[in-house]
Amino acid sequence: MSGVSAKKEAPAAGSSSRPEPDWAAVRADFPALRQSVRGKPLVYLDNAATSQKPQVVIDALRQYYEQHNANIHRGVHWLSEQATIAYEGVRKKVARFINAPDPRECVFVRGATEGINLVAQTFGRKRIGKGDEIVLSTLEHHSNIVPWQLLCEETGAKIRVIPMNDAGELLMDEYAKLLSPKTKLVAVTHVSNALGTITPIKRIASMAKAAGATVLVDGAQAVPHQPVDVRDIGADFYIFSGHKMCAPTGIGVAWAPLALWNSLPPWQGGGDMISTVSFEKSTWAEVPAKFEAGTPNIEGVVGLGAAIDYLSAICMDRIAAREKILLQAMEAAILRVSGARLVGTAKEKAGVASFVIEGIHPHDIGTIADREGLALRTGHHCAQPVMTRLGLPATARASVAFYNTLEEAAALEAALRKVVEVFGG
Amino acid sequence: MSDLTDLYGEVILDHCKKPRNFRLIPDATHKASGANPLCGDHIQVYLKLDGDKIADIGFLGNGCAISRAAASIMTQELIGKTKLEAEELFRKYHAMVTRDMGKPYEGEDLGKLAIFAGVAEFPVRVKCATLSWHAMEAALKGGATTVSTE
C-alpha cells in the first residue's frame, strides 16, 4: 500500500498539476511512524534534524543490494554496469529536481556539511586570501560557519556577519553595507534550521553577484520542503543533504555550474577522481568524478533517487502548502499554552516552530514531551550565534514534515500543557 | 520506575525554582565553570576552603531543572565536608545516577541525594545531574577551570 504511485519518471519538482494527495495514505508509507513510544503513539516533530523514510526508499536500498550491488565506473562486467547506470541515473534525477542545467554539475557528497567543506577546501583555498572577506549570516548552522573559520585561520581572510532582527529576519540594509570589493564569498542559508526563516535568497545572491562575490547557499532545510530552482536563485554553489528529504543518511549534493567546478582543484585524492597516475604526476578526471574520490556511497545515491521520485510524485508545491498548514497549526498549539512564546516569527517561514515556555528550561520541555511520545529537539540547534543574538541559552523546536497531522498539533498542545502542569503552572 | 515524578519530584522542582546558595563567593579559593554544550547549560561553582574543609560553596548559571536542582542540593550537602569526603561523595553519586537502566539502586543511602536516583532512567539527563559535580571536582583539583560534559 502506498500513498504515492511509484512512477519511474516523476514530473519536475515545481509542477502542481497533480491532485491533492491522500495525506493519510502518504503517512502510511512511513513504517517508523506506526510505532508507539512509551505506550503513546509516536509524534515525530524532529524533521529538521532528519526525516523519516518511506517504504519505497527502504525497498530501493534492499533491492540495490539484492540485485545491483557492484562497484561503479570500473567493472566491465554486467553487474558493475547496472550499478553505474543506477548511480548516474540518480544524478540526472537530482539535476532535474533542482533544475540544474547539466547533471555533471551535481557532485555527490556525504551531506551538506561535507559539501560546504569541499567548497571551503577547493574554492576557498584557491580564491580567498589574506584581507579578503567572507560574508555569513547570523542564521547559519555551525556547518556553514566553522569551515570558513578554519579557512580564515589558514588564509588570514575575515568573516563578516549579516545581522538579523528579533523576528529572525536578516537585515538587508546592513547586508548591503557589508559588501565591498573585499567580499569574495557570501555563504548564506536558504532556510534557518533553528528559526525556520526563509531568507530572501535571490536578492542576497544578486546583491553579492553585483559586488563581484561568489555565492554559496546552504539548502539543507530548503530542498526537503519547497521547490528549489538553482538557476532561478542565481547562486554559484547550492548544497543540500539527502537525509532530511526522505533519503538515507550519508548522502548529499553540492551543485555548481560546470565552468566553476572545472576551475577548481580537486579535494580528496584517490581512485575514480584521476585520469592518469604516475609517480611524477597525475591528471584529474572530469567533473563530477574529480570531486568523488574513492568508492562512493552508492546505496545512498540509490536511496536519494528513490526519495526524489517519491517527493516528486507528491509534488513539492503540494508539500510546501501542506507543511504551511501544519506549521500554522503547531504554532497555534504552542501559543495556546500559558507562558509559551514562539522564537522566530519571520514573515516567510518553513517547517520550524521554535519556542520557549516562561520559567521552564527547553531541556525539561523535551524530556516531559518525550514521555508523551513526542520527539522534539531542544538546545541550540547547532546555531549558537542565533541563540546568542536572541539572548537565549536554548529553545525547544517542533519541526514538521508533510506526513505530520493536525491531530499531532493537538498532541503537542496536550504535551506542553503537561509540561506546565509538572512545573506547577 | 520511569515515571516523570521520579525526575520532576517536589524537592527537585523546589530547588529549581528557589536554588540554594545561588550566589557568587567573592573570596572563593577555588572555582570552575561547567558547560553542557548540547543543551546550552552553563554553571560556575565557587568554593571557599578553610584548610581542607569546604567552609562555603555557591553556584551561578543557567540550566535545566535537573542541573539547577543538582547544583543547589550539592552545595547543601558539601558544606562542612573535607575535599576527600566531597570527592568520595561524588564517586558514589555518580555511580548511582549512571547505573544500568531498570536496575534499582542498591548502594549506600546517600540521604538527600537519593532523590536523583531516578535520573538513571533518563540517560540523556545524566549530564545535567552531574554538571555541577564535575565543575566542583575540577575546582578542587585546581586543574581545569572549565569542564565540559561533552
Interface residues (C-beta under 8 A of the other chain):
Chain A: R38 G359 I360 H361 P362 H363 D364 T367 I368 R371 T378 G379 H380 Q384 M387 P393 A394 V422 F423 G424
Chain B: S2 L4 L7 Y8 L13 K17 P37 L38 C39 G40 D41 H42 N62 G63 C64 A65 I66 F122 V124 R125 C128
